[in-house]
Structures are given as structure tokens and as C-alpha cells.
Amino acid sequence: ESQFSLRHKSIQEYLVASFLLRRLDQDAATEELSRMPLCTDLPVLWFFRDLLAGLEEGGQASDVRGRLLHNVLASRGRADSPTHTRCAANSISLLHAAAGAPFRGADLSGINIPKANLQGADLTGASLRGAGLQGVDLRGSVLVNANLAAANLTDAVLSDLLKTFKGHSSVNAVAVSQDGETIVSGSRDRTVRVWNRSTGALLK
């Protein structure tokens, strides 16, 4: 029986992050990552980021990132496996928390990462086609030219409404220019409108 208890949660979170990093330095740590609910434990994610930064000089950080990415990609086609999906969600949350996450333009099609934390992730040009993104936190994420076709976004947490573009009803198609400054909307009445994203002004 233990004689010690942790008085400060931050010590516990640091130890969890340190333990995971040690395990990931050895192998993919799939067993541990499939049991722990890390996606909403921001201090663990932040401690992990800081600890991983300390491994940059020895080249071990890229090995750890590779193992985490492997765990994420291993969830393809395994939406019915809670073990694989939890491991993948935790892995992508850790990978995102660590600087230099390789999501921009990445092929993440078919991954299953329910409730993962991708707040502020740069997913520009990434393929998330057919991905299981149920309950994923995407607040502040950049999704310009991201492919979300057939992705399951049930209960996904998206950014708060920033602007309403008035003057076009029954809109069933939207496209964003590559620079992110122009939005085109298409309506069921077969009309098209062009908008300035920053101001919300109707251009055409």
C-alpha cells in the first residue's frame, strides 16, 4: 500500500507526460495510449510538448513523432475498435501538442480519432476523407482546402460563429479561395455570390 499521495495535480500530469515519453522512446506505447483519456487533459499535453522539445538535439523527437503518427494511421478501418480509436485520438492529440506536427497536406483519410484535441491545428490541404472525427475539438483549426468528404463530424466542436454573410438563401455549396480571402456561395436557386471573407461584403 502506497504511503504517498500527490498534493498537486501538476506533478501527477508531469509524471504521466514523462512516463508516456519514455514509453514512446522505446515503442509505440499503444497499450498505455489506449487506456488514458488524454485528449482533454491539456496540462499533460503541454508537459509532453515541453519534454519532447528536450529530445530534439539527439534526434529522438522525430522517432517519437513517427511512432505517434503510426498509431494514428493504424486506426484506419477500425472505427469499431475502441482500443485503436482511443490510442489514435490520444496519439494525434500528443502529436498536435508537440511543435511541428505534420498535418499540413497530410493524408489522414480514414483515420478514426474520436474526441481528439486538434485545437488550432493547421490542416491546410490535408485529406480527412472518410475520417471518424466524432467529438473532435477543431476550434481555431485551419481547414483551407482540407478534404472532409464523407468524414463523420458528429458532435465535432467547431469555432464559434464569427460572421454571418447576409444576402443569399438556400446555400448548398461553399468554396474558399486558396488565399482564404474570398468565399463563393452557390444556392439552390442557381445563383452564385462572391464575398470578402474579412469584411463580409458582397463583391458580386
C-alpha positions as a Markdown table, in Angstrom:
| # | Residue | x | y | z |
|---|---|---|---|---|
| 1 | Glu | 0.0 | 0.0 | 0.0 |
| 2 | Ser | 1.3 | 3.4 | -1.0 |
| 3 | Gln | 2.3 | 5.8 | 1.7 |
| 4 | Phe | 2.4 | 8.8 | -0.7 |
| 5 | Ser | -0.2 | 10.9 | -2.4 |
| 6 | Leu | 0.3 | 13.7 | -4.9 |
| 7 | Arg | -0.9 | 17.0 | -3.5 |
| 8 | His | -0.6 | 18.9 | -6.7 |
| 9 | Lys | -2.2 | 17.7 | -9.8 |
| 10 | Ser | 0.5 | 19.3 | -11.9 |
| 11 | Ile | 3.1 | 16.8 | -10.5 |
| 12 | Gln | 0.8 | 14.0 | -11.5 |
| 13 | Glu | 0.4 | 15.4 | -15.0 |
| 14 | Tyr | 4.1 | 15.9 | -15.4 |
| 15 | Leu | 4.8 | 12.3 | -14.4 |
| 16 | Val | 2.1 | 11.0 | -16.8 |
| 17 | Ala | 3.7 | 13.0 | -19.7 |
| 18 | Ser | 7.2 | 11.9 | -18.7 |
| 19 | Phe | 6.1 | 8.2 | -18.5 |
| 20 | Leu | 4.5 | 8.4 | -21.9 |
| 21 | Leu | 7.5 | 10.0 | -23.5 |
| 22 | Arg | 9.8 | 7.2 | -22.0 |
| 23 | Arg | 7.5 | 4.5 | -23.3 |
| 24 | Leu | 7.2 | 6.2 | -26.8 |
| 25 | Asp | 11.0 | 6.4 | -26.9 |
| 26 | Gln | 11.0 | 2.6 | -26.7 |
| 27 | Asp | 8.0 | 1.6 | -28.8 |
| 28 | Ala | 4.5 | 2.8 | -29.8 |
| 29 | Ala | 3.1 | 2.6 | -26.3 |
| 30 | Thr | -0.3 | 1.5 | -27.7 |
| 31 | Glu | -1.4 | -0.2 | -24.5 |
| 32 | Glu | -0.9 | 2.9 | -22.4 |
| 33 | Leu | -2.3 | 5.3 | -25.0 |
| 34 | Ser | -5.5 | 3.1 | -25.4 |
| 35 | Arg | -6.3 | 3.4 | -21.6 |
| 36 | Met | -5.6 | 7.0 | -20.7 |
| 37 | Pro | -8.1 | 9.8 | -21.6 |
| 38 | Leu | -5.5 | 12.5 | -22.6 |
| 39 | Cys | -7.4 | 14.5 | -25.2 |
| 40 | Thr | -8.9 | 16.9 | -22.7 |
| 41 | Asp | -6.0 | 16.9 | -20.2 |
| 42 | Leu | -4.3 | 20.0 | -21.5 |
| 43 | Pro | -1.5 | 20.1 | -18.8 |
| 44 | Val | -0.4 | 16.6 | -19.8 |
| 45 | Leu | -0.3 | 17.6 | -23.5 |
| 46 | Trp | 1.7 | 20.8 | -22.6 |
| 47 | Phe | 4.2 | 18.9 | -20.4 |
| 48 | Phe | 4.6 | 16.3 | -23.2 |
| 49 | Arg | 5.3 | 19.1 | -25.7 |
| 50 | Asp | 8.0 | 20.6 | -23.4 |
| 51 | Leu | 9.6 | 17.3 | -22.6 |
| 52 | Leu | 9.7 | 16.3 | -26.3 |
| 53 | Ala | 11.4 | 19.6 | -27.2 |
| 54 | Gly | 14.2 | 18.5 | -24.9 |
| 55 | Leu | 14.8 | 15.4 | -27.2 |
| 56 | Glu | 15.3 | 17.5 | -30.4 |
| 57 | Glu | 19.1 | 17.6 | -30.2 |
| 58 | Gly | 19.5 | 13.8 | -30.0 |
| 59 | Gly | 17.1 | 13.2 | -32.9 |
| 60 | Gln | 14.8 | 11.1 | -30.7 |
| 61 | Ala | 11.9 | 13.5 | -31.0 |
| 62 | Ser | 11.4 | 12.6 | -34.7 |
| 63 | Asp | 11.3 | 8.9 | -33.7 |
| 64 | Val | 8.6 | 9.6 | -31.1 |
| 65 | Arg | 6.6 | 11.7 | -33.6 |
| 66 | Gly | 6.9 | 8.8 | -36.1 |
| 67 | Arg | 5.5 | 6.3 | -33.6 |
| 68 | Leu | 2.6 | 8.6 | -32.7 |
| 69 | Leu | 1.8 | 9.1 | -36.4 |
| 70 | His | 1.9 | 5.3 | -36.9 |
| 71 | Asn | -0.7 | 4.9 | -34.1 |
| 72 | Val | -2.9 | 7.4 | -35.8 |
| 73 | Leu | -2.7 | 5.8 | -39.2 |
| 74 | Ala | -3.3 | 2.3 | -37.6 |
| 75 | Ser | -6.8 | 3.4 | -36.8 |
| 76 | Arg | -7.8 | 3.4 | -40.5 |
| 77 | Gly | -10.7 | 1.0 | -41.0 |
| 78 | Arg | -11.0 | 0.3 | -37.2 |
| 79 | Ala | -13.9 | 2.6 | -36.2 |
| 80 | Asp | -15.4 | -0.3 | -34.3 |
| 81 | Ser | -12.3 | -0.9 | -32.1 |
| 82 | Pro | -12.3 | 1.4 | -29.0 |
| 83 | Thr | -8.7 | 0.4 | -28.2 |
| 84 | His | -7.4 | 1.5 | -31.6 |
| 85 | Thr | -9.6 | 4.7 | -31.8 |
| 86 | Arg | -8.6 | 5.8 | -28.2 |
| 87 | Cys | -5.0 | 5.2 | -28.9 |
| 88 | Ala | -5.2 | 7.1 | -32.2 |
| 89 | Ala | -7.1 | 10.0 | -30.6 |
| 90 | Asn | -4.5 | 10.3 | -27.8 |
| 91 | Ser | -1.6 | 9.9 | -30.3 |
| 92 | Ile | -2.8 | 12.7 | -32.6 |
| 93 | Ser | -3.6 | 15.0 | -29.6 |
| 94 | Leu | 0.0 | 14.5 | -28.3 |
| 95 | Leu | 1.4 | 14.9 | -31.8 |
| 96 | His | -0.5 | 18.1 | -32.3 |
| 97 | Ala | 0.6 | 19.4 | -28.9 |
| 98 | Ala | 4.2 | 18.8 | -29.8 |
| 99 | Ala | 5.6 | 21.5 | -32.1 |
| 100 | Gly | 6.0 | 20.7 | -35.8 |
| 101 | Ala | 3.0 | 18.3 | -36.2 |
| 102 | Pro | 2.9 | 17.0 | -39.8 |
| 103 | Phe | -0.7 | 17.7 | -40.7 |
| 104 | Arg | -0.4 | 20.3 | -43.4 |
| 105 | Gly | -1.2 | 18.5 | -46.7 |
| 106 | Ala | -1.1 | 15.1 | -44.9 |
| 107 | Asp | -3.1 | 12.1 | -46.0 |
| 108 | Leu | -5.2 | 11.4 | -42.9 |
| 109 | Ser | -8.0 | 9.8 | -44.8 |
| 110 | Gly | -10.0 | 7.1 | -43.0 |
| 111 | Ile | -8.4 | 7.7 | -39.6 |
| 112 | Asn | -10.6 | 7.3 | -36.5 |
| 113 | Ile | -9.8 | 9.8 | -33.7 |
| 114 | Pro | -13.0 | 10.4 | -31.7 |
| 115 | Lys | -12.7 | 13.3 | -29.1 |
| 116 | Ala | -9.2 | 14.1 | -30.2 |
| 117 | Asn | -7.9 | 17.6 | -29.4 |
| 118 | Leu | -6.9 | 19.4 | -32.6 |
| 119 | Gln | -7.5 | 23.0 | -31.4 |
| 120 | Gly | -5.6 | 25.4 | -33.7 |
| 121 | Ala | -4.2 | 22.6 | -35.9 |
| 122 | Asp | -3.1 | 23.6 | -39.4 |
| 123 | Leu | -4.9 | 21.1 | -41.6 |
| 124 | Thr | -4.5 | 23.1 | -44.8 |
| 125 | Gly | -4.8 | 20.8 | -47.8 |
| 126 | Ala | -5.0 | 17.7 | -45.6 |
| 127 | Ser | -7.2 | 14.8 | -46.6 |
| 128 | Leu | -9.6 | 13.7 | -43.9 |
| 129 | Arg | -11.8 | 11.9 | -46.4 |
| 130 | Gly | -13.9 | 9.3 | -44.6 |
| 131 | Ala | -12.3 | 10.1 | -41.2 |
| 132 | Gly | -14.1 | 9.4 | -37.9 |
| 133 | Leu | -14.0 | 12.8 | -36.3 |
| 134 | Gln | -16.8 | 12.4 | -33.8 |
| 135 | Gly | -16.5 | 14.9 | -31.0 |
| 136 | Val | -13.1 | 16.1 | -32.2 |
| 137 | Asp | -12.2 | 19.6 | -31.0 |
| 138 | Leu | -11.4 | 21.6 | -34.1 |
| 139 | Arg | -11.8 | 25.1 | -32.6 |
| 140 | Gly | -9.4 | 27.5 | -34.3 |
| 141 | Ser | -8.2 | 24.9 | -36.8 |
| 142 | Val | -7.2 | 25.9 | -40.3 |
| 143 | Leu | -9.2 | 23.8 | -42.8 |
| 144 | Val | -8.5 | 25.7 | -46.0 |
| 145 | Asn | -8.6 | 23.2 | -48.9 |
| 146 | Ala | -8.9 | 20.3 | -46.5 |
| 147 | Asn | -10.9 | 17.3 | -47.9 |
| 148 | Leu | -13.6 | 16.4 | -45.4 |
| 149 | Ala | -15.8 | 14.4 | -47.8 |
| 150 | Ala | -17.7 | 11.6 | -46.1 |
| 151 | Ala | -16.0 | 12.5 | -42.7 |
| 152 | Asn | -18.1 | 11.9 | -39.6 |
| 153 | Leu | -18.2 | 15.2 | -37.8 |
| 154 | Thr | -21.0 | 14.3 | -35.4 |
| 155 | Asp | -20.6 | 16.4 | -32.2 |
| 156 | Ala | -17.3 | 17.9 | -33.5 |
| 157 | Val | -16.5 | 21.1 | -31.7 |
| 158 | Leu | -16.0 | 23.9 | -34.2 |
| 159 | Ser | -15.2 | 27.5 | -33.8 |
| 160 | Asp | -17.8 | 30.0 | -32.6 |
| 161 | Leu | -19.7 | 31.9 | -35.3 |
| 162 | Leu | -17.6 | 34.8 | -36.3 |
| 163 | Lys | -19.6 | 36.3 | -39.1 |
| 164 | Thr | -22.9 | 35.9 | -40.9 |
| 165 | Phe | -23.0 | 36.6 | -44.6 |
| 166 | Lys | -26.4 | 38.0 | -45.4 |
| 167 | Gly | -28.0 | 38.1 | -48.9 |
| 168 | His | -28.0 | 34.5 | -50.1 |
| 169 | Ser | -30.6 | 31.9 | -49.1 |
| 170 | Ser | -30.8 | 28.2 | -49.6 |
| 171 | Val | -27.0 | 27.9 | -49.9 |
| 172 | Asn | -25.9 | 24.4 | -50.7 |
| 173 | Ala | -22.3 | 24.9 | -51.8 |
| 174 | Val | -19.4 | 27.0 | -50.5 |
| 175 | Ala | -15.8 | 27.4 | -51.8 |
| 176 | Val | -12.9 | 29.3 | -50.3 |
| 177 | Ser | -10.1 | 30.8 | -52.4 |
| 178 | Gln | -6.6 | 29.5 | -51.8 |
| 179 | Asp | -5.5 | 32.7 | -50.1 |
| 180 | Gly | -8.6 | 32.3 | -47.8 |
| 181 | Glu | -9.8 | 35.9 | -48.6 |
| 182 | Thr | -12.7 | 35.2 | -51.0 |
| 183 | Ile | -15.7 | 33.0 | -50.4 |
| 184 | Val | -18.1 | 31.9 | -53.1 |
| 185 | Ser | -21.5 | 30.6 | -52.2 |
| 186 | Gly | -23.9 | 28.7 | -54.5 |
| 187 | Ser | -27.6 | 28.4 | -54.0 |
| 188 | Arg | -30.4 | 26.0 | -54.9 |
| 189 | Asp | -31.9 | 28.9 | -57.0 |
| 190 | Arg | -28.8 | 28.6 | -59.2 |
| 191 | Thr | -27.3 | 31.9 | -58.2 |
| 192 | Val | -23.7 | 32.5 | -57.1 |
| 193 | Arg | -22.4 | 35.2 | -54.8 |
| 194 | Val | -18.8 | 36.2 | -54.2 |
| 195 | Trp | -17.8 | 37.6 | -50.7 |
| 196 | Asn | -14.9 | 39.2 | -49.0 |
| 197 | Arg | -14.1 | 36.9 | -46.1 |
| 198 | Ser | -12.7 | 39.6 | -43.8 |
| 199 | Thr | -15.4 | 42.2 | -44.2 |
| 200 | Gly | -18.4 | 40.0 | -45.2 |
| 201 | Ala | -19.0 | 42.4 | -48.1 |
| 202 | Leu | -20.8 | 41.1 | -51.1 |
| 203 | Leu | -18.4 | 41.5 | -54.1 |
| 204 | Lys | -20.6 | 40.1 | -56.9 |
